[in-house]
Amino acid sequence: MKLLLVDDEVKLLEALSHILKKNGYLIDTAADGETGLELAMTGAYDLIILDWMMPGKSGMEVLKELRCHCLNTPVLFLTARDSAEDRVAGLDAGADDYLIKPFSTEELLARLRALARRQNKELTENIITVGPLTLNPMHCEATCHGEPIHLTVKESLLLELLMRNAGQVITKERILYKVWSYSSDIEIANVDLYIHYLRKKLPGNFIRTIRGVGFCLQEDTDVSQASS
């Protein structure tokens, strides 16, 4: 699960980022509202943790702009503003949850799990299908003609991106951005490497290379004779 953490307290940002990574989240961070809004607007995140009081653009302003653009990514406000009026204002502006500083790590993780369950209630039962290939993205489980295919988390994220855009060419740059963290130092050569891993696990020639551009998952149900 990919998470965006926006807070101008650098020490808190670093500490939370470390904790969340240890708990299996992919994390991007932003230390100001403008950068946070720019990242959030990409739609690349499953959850957003947002501080309210930041210089420049406040968390409330960021939230309102996201909702005005119909971006419905779940947002957890993490703030020292603890009045009932503030909580009501945050929730009415479109926040999905509200946690007061200081807070316990256990409570934050529990709230994130609750938001994830709420967000993915439908997705957990929504199997993606392209021809004989199926994927349950929430459990990293794939099958082809009913035969199970073991996937790592990164392989599942890559396959999900290709399957949700079946028949369309996905550039290497977009794959790198969507599958790996925005702040990651992973090189674009890793995209080719993970495409290679997927091809070894998928029977037939599902993934077509568009030279100089990227890759495309073929929509045809009979892909065994398709060119790669």
N, C-alpha and C positions, 0 to 999 in steps of 0.2 A: 504494500500500500504506500502510495506516494503522498507526502505531507509537506505543506508549506508553513514555515514558522516565521512570523513577522513580529519583531520586538526590538526596540532601540536600546535595551539593556544588554550590552555585549556579553557580559559574564553569564547572564541568565540564558541568552541565546546559545552560547557554547555549551553550557551545562545541559540544557534541555535537548539540544541536538545530539549530544553524546548518549543521553539516556534513551531517547527515542530510537536511535540507531541500534542500540543494544537490544531493544525490544522488537526489532525486525522491520522498522519503518525506513523507507527511503526519504531523506530529508533535504529540502532546499531551505535556505534561510535568507532573510532580508532584514536589514537594520533600520529601515525607514519606510514610511507609508507609500512613497512614490514607487520605490523598487518593488515593494510587496504587491502593489496593485498591478504593475507591469507583468510580474510573474503570474499572479493569480488569473489575469485575463487570458492567459494561454489555454486555460482549461485543462492543464496537465495534472492537476492534483485531485486526490480523493478527499482530502480534508485540509482545512486551513485553521491554524491557531493564530489569533490576531490580538495584539496588544491594542488598547484603546488610546492611551495617551502617548503620542509620539510627535516630535517636532515636524513641521511641514504639513504633511497630510495625516490626519488622525485615523485611528482604526475605524471610527464611525464613518468617516468620509470614504474610506476604502470600501467598507461594507456596502454603503449605499450605492456607490458606483458599480460594484459587482452586481447587485440586485437590479439596478436600472438597466444593465446590459443582459439581464436574464441569465446570469451565471449562477447556478444553484448549488455550487459546491458547498457542503456543510461547513459552517464557520463556528469555531469555539472562541468566544471572547475570553482573554486571560488578562485581568486588569485589577488594579487596586481600588477602582471605583466600586464601592460596596453598598451604595444606597439602593433602596427598593426602586426609586425613580430611575436610576441609571440602568438597573437590570431590566426594567420594563422597556426603557428606551432602546436598549441593545437588542432585545428580543423582538420588539416591534419593528426595528429596522431590518430584520432578516437574519439575525444570529440564531443558531440552532441550540447553543448552550452558552453558559456563562459561568466562569470559575474565578473566584476572588483570590488575589495574591495576599499573603503567602498561601501556598497550597501544598498538599502532599503529592509526591510522585504517584503513589498508588491511586489516588482519586483522579488525577489527570489521565492516567492510563485507562482507568475504568470508564471515564467519560468518553474517551476516544473509541474504546471498544463498543460502547453503546451507540455512538454516532455511526460507526462503521456498520454495525448490525442493521441499524435503521436504513442507512443509505443502500446497503447491498441486499436488503430483504428479497427484492425481486431478482437481482442478479444471481443470487445463489442458486436459483432454480432456472436460470436462463442459460441454457446450453447453446453455445454458438456452433452452427453447422455450416460447413461448406463441402458439398458433395458427400463423400464417405467419411470426411474428417469432422470430428466434434471436439469441443473444448469446454471444460468448466473452468473459467478463469479464476474463480474464487478458491479453487482447490488445486490448481495447477495439474488438472487431470485431463488427458486427451485420449481419444481412441480413433482408430481408422479401421473401417469395416468391423467394428466391434472389438478389435484388438487393442489392449491398453498400451499407451506410450508414456514412459516416464519422462517428466520434464523438470528442469530446475526452475526456480522463480524467474530468472532472467529469460530463459527460453519460453516460459509461459507468457510473459509480458510481450515478448517479441511476436510470438505466434498469435496472441490476441490482437495485437495491432494489425498484423497482416490479414487476419480473418475478418476483422470488423471493416476492413477496407478492401475486401476481396475484389479482384478485377481492376483495382487502381494501383498505380505506381506510387510506392512510398520511397522518398529519397533517404539516403543514408543519414543525412543531417537530421531529418525528422525522427528517424528511428533512434538515433543517438540521444536526441532531446527527450523523447517520450519514454524510452526504456531505462535510460540511465539518469542519474540525478543531474539537474541543471549545473550544479557546482562541481560535478565530478571531473576528474582529470583523465577519464577514460578516453582513449584515442579512437578515431573513426574506424581504424583497422579492426577494432573489436566487433563492429557490426558485421563485417565479412566473416569473422571467426564464428560468431553465434549463428549466422545464417548457415555456415558449414555444419555446425553442430545439429541444427534443426533438420537439415537435409539428410544427415546420416540417420536420424530417428524416424523421419517420415517416409513411408514407402512411396514409390512413384516420383513424379517431378512436380510437386505442388508449387514450389517456389521458383519463379522465373526471374532471371537477371536481366535488367534493362541496362545495358552497358553505359557507363558514364552518368547514370541517373540514380538507380536504386533497384528495388525489388517489387515483385507483384505476386500475390497468391492467386493462382488461377481458379476461376469459378467453375469450370467444367467438372462434372462429376467423374468423367473418365479422363484422368490426368496421366495415366501410366505411359501414354505415347506422346505426351506434350513435350515440346522442346524446352530446354532450360538455358 
